[in-house]
Every structure is written in C-alpha cells, then in structure tokens.
Amino acid sequence: MHKCFVIVEKSKFTNNSASAGGAIAIDGDKNITIDGCEFRLNTAFKEGGGAIYNDAQDVTVKNSIFLDNKAKADSIEFKINGN
C-alpha cells in the first residue's frame, strides 16, 4: 500500500457541515499538511472537530485561522484521535 501525500494551502473553508470534521476529515495512512488556511463557521454533527477531524498519524497544521467552528459531540475545533 502506498502512503498518500496531500498539501492544502491558502484555502478557505466556510459554512461547511459533516458528521465528522465540518470542513476536513482525515483518516488512514496519509501525510497531510494544511498551511495558511482559514476555517470559519464549520460544523461537525456527530463527532470530531468542528473544522478538522484527524484519525491519521502524520498531519501538520500551521499558519491557519480557526473561527466559530462547532462540534456537537465535544465542542472543539480540531479533534485528534490516536494511541
């Protein structure tokens, strides 16, 4: 199996909704970098962060803004699962 590499740069995620991670949900064997992004008014209805749900091991978020994101289950903006 090959590892997936993803870079998200200078993007805006506004007024999105999902059951886990209102804007982005990450799982599996992935290397993700989120840089210079804005997360505003996103909602997770069941679990995970209002902006980002992360169930992967290799995720970097830097230089990003989080405003008014909501999560029904735990009321946080960025949810990280792990061992």
C-alpha positions, 0 to 999 in steps of 0.5 A, spaced: 500 500 500 502 506 498 502 512 503 498 518 500 501 525 500 496 531 500 498 539 501 492 544 502 494 551 502 491 558 502 484 555 502 478 557 505 473 553 508 466 556 510 459 554 512 461 547 511 457 541 515 459 533 516 458 528 521 465 528 522 470 534 521 465 540 518 470 542 513 476 536 513 476 529 515 482 525 515 483 518 516 488 512 514 495 512 512 496 519 509 501 525 510 497 531 510 499 538 511 494 544 511 498 551 511 495 558 511 488 556 511 482 559 514 476 555 517 470 559 519 463 557 521 464 549 520 460 544 523 461 537 525 454 533 527 456 527 530 463 527 532 470 530 531 472 537 530 468 542 528 473 544 522 478 538 522 477 531 524 484 527 524 484 519 525 491 519 521 498 519 524 502 524 520 498 531 519 501 538 520 497 544 521 500 551 521 499 558 519 491 557 519 485 561 522 480 557 526 473 561 527 466 559 530 467 552 528 462 547 532 462 540 534 456 537 537 459 531 540 465 535 544 465 542 542 472 543 539 475 545 533 480 540 531 479 533 534 485 528 534 484 521 535 490 516 536 494 511 541 
